[in-house]
Amino acid sequence: MPAEKNHPIFREPTDPNVKIWRYMDFTKFVSLLECRSLFFARADLFEDTFEGSLSCATFAWRAGLYEGLFVDPDEAEKFSRAREQLRKQIFVNCWHMNARESAAMWKLYARSKEAVAIQSTYQLLHSCLPANTYVGEVQYIDYETDHLAEDHVFRPYMHKRISFEHERELRAMIYIPSDDPNDYLRNHIAVNDVKARVGEPVGDVGRAVTVNLNELIERVYVAPTSPAWFNDLVLKVMNKYELNKPLINSALDAKPMF
């Protein structure tokens, strides 16, 4: 069964066959092949400390909405802390949407010449992921001026600050409810999206979700200016793990014409 469809928070790309990319160093590529699973990182461990947060404009709007009304400050504080705690129950797998390779993404996520990129599509990713996973485009907003609706606790995870717009991120996400019967969000907010736990724990930092890599991946690219021996090594590893996909030299290695 594929990932969830028609979820109000997870916006599908206009073109379901849009190309998506994951850039990684060679060790992560080998781990992908060995485990045959995608790694979903815990949201609170991302470098962007705004993951899962509301915008400043939302808080300003809320103050006006509640003006003259009695709002229990303790209850409001509990809700705020619960939202922050939710980040430990949200797990994310990130892709870059682009019709072609991105020099910027190679530099950001593959910081040596011994690196690869796997290329897929939104439709293939959606089809390969199990039920109770969600996939959609990240939307970029100005956190100073744009209001971020509080209608669903997943919404902040599908929005990022506009300064990250270059990432053009397609995000896959899973939610693992807390086992704590006293968990505030579990008792005060109806999160009915999840019926079963997804993936296997990877320590306390993420979840591994098994996928069919031959169905997910269309092509594998080697990093620009990578040496010939690295090309051969990647091909041998792909053959060992029976990943029967084309291995392509980076288009950024093309020779200029004068």
ChimeraX attribute file (.defattr): number of C-alpha atoms within 10 A of each C-alpha:
attribute: neighborCount
match mode: 1-to-1
recipient: residues
	/A:1	10
	/A:2	16
	/A:3	18
	/A:4	17
	/A:5	16
	/A:6	11
	/A:7	12
	/A:8	10
	/A:9	20
	/A:10	23
	/A:11	18
	/A:12	19
	/A:13	16
	/A:14	8
	/A:15	10
	/A:16	12
	/A:17	12
	/A:18	15
	/A:19	20
	/A:20	26
	/A:21	27
	/A:22	20
	/A:23	28
	/A:24	22
	/A:25	19
	/A:26	20
	/A:27	12
	/A:28	14
	/A:29	19
	/A:30	15
	/A:31	13
	/A:32	17
	/A:33	18
	/A:34	12
	/A:35	13
	/A:36	17
	/A:37	19
	/A:38	21
	/A:39	24
	/A:40	23
	/A:41	22
	/A:42	22
	/A:43	24
	/A:44	20
	/A:45	14
	/A:46	12
	/A:47	8
	/A:48	12
	/A:49	10
	/A:50	17
	/A:51	19
	/A:52	23
	/A:53	19
	/A:54	21
	/A:55	22
	/A:56	16
	/A:57	16
	/A:58	17
	/A:59	13
	/A:60	13
	/A:61	12
	/A:62	13
	/A:63	11
	/A:64	10
	/A:65	10
	/A:66	10
	/A:67	9
	/A:68	8
	/A:69	8
	/A:70	7
	/A:71	10
	/A:72	8
	/A:73	9
	/A:74	9
	/A:75	10
	/A:76	11
	/A:77	11
	/A:78	13
	/A:79	16
	/A:80	13
	/A:81	13
	/A:82	15
	/A:83	18
	/A:84	14
	/A:85	17
	/A:86	22
	/A:87	19
	/A:88	20
	/A:89	15
	/A:90	22
	/A:91	24
	/A:92	22
	/A:93	22
	/A:94	22
	/A:95	23
	/A:96	21
	/A:97	24
	/A:98	16
	/A:99	10
	/A:100	11
	/A:101	20
	/A:102	18
	/A:103	13
	/A:104	11
	/A:105	18
	/A:106	22
	/A:107	14
	/A:108	12
	/A:109	15
	/A:110	19
	/A:111	14
	/A:112	16
	/A:113	17
	/A:114	21
	/A:115	24
	/A:116	30
	/A:117	26
	/A:118	19
	/A:119	22
	/A:120	23
	/A:121	21
	/A:122	25
	/A:123	19
	/A:124	19
	/A:125	22
	/A:126	23
	/A:127	18
	/A:128	18
	/A:129	24
	/A:130	18
	/A:131	19
	/A:132	20
	/A:133	23
	/A:134	24
	/A:135	29
	/A:136	21
	/A:137	22
	/A:138	25
	/A:139	20
	/A:140	19
	/A:141	18
	/A:142	16
	/A:143	20
	/A:144	12
	/A:145	12
	/A:146	13
	/A:147	18
	/A:148	20
	/A:149	12
	/A:150	12
	/A:151	8
	/A:152	12
	/A:153	17
	/A:154	18
	/A:155	19
	/A:156	21
	/A:157	23
	/A:158	22
	/A:159	23
	/A:160	23
	/A:161	16
	/A:162	12
	/A:163	11
	/A:164	13
	/A:165	13
	/A:166	11
	/A:167	18
	/A:168	17
	/A:169	23
	/A:170	23
	/A:171	21
	/A:172	24
	/A:173	23
	/A:174	25
	/A:175	23
	/A:176	18
	/A:177	18
	/A:178	15
	/A:179	8
	/A:180	8
	/A:181	8
	/A:182	9
	/A:183	14
	/A:184	17
	/A:185	19
	/A:186	17
	/A:187	10
	/A:188	9
	/A:189	11
	/A:190	10
	/A:191	15
	/A:192	7
	/A:193	12
	/A:194	14
	/A:195	11
	/A:196	11
	/A:197	13
	/A:198	19
	/A:199	19
	/A:200	14
	/A:201	13
	/A:202	13
	/A:203	7
	/A:204	9
	/A:205	15
	/A:206	22
	/A:207	24
	/A:208	20
	/A:209	21
	/A:210	18
	/A:211	18
	/A:212	15
	/A:213	20
	/A:214	13
	/A:215	15
	/A:216	20
	/A:217	20
	/A:218	17
	/A:219	17
	/A:220	24
	/A:221	21
	/A:222	26
	/A:223	29
	/A:224	20
	/A:225	14
	/A:226	17
	/A:227	12
	/A:228	9
	/A:229	10
	/A:230	16
	/A:231	19
	/A:232	12
	/A:233	13
	/A:234	21
	/A:235	17
	/A:236	12
	/A:237	15
	/A:238	19
	/A:239	12
	/A:240	12
	/A:241	12
	/A:242	12
	/A:243	18
	/A:244	16
	/A:245	16
	/A:246	13
	/A:247	19
	/A:248	14
	/A:249	18
	/A:250	19
	/A:251	15
	/A:252	13
	/A:253	11
	/A:254	10
	/A:255	7
	/A:256	6
	/A:257	4
	/A:258	3
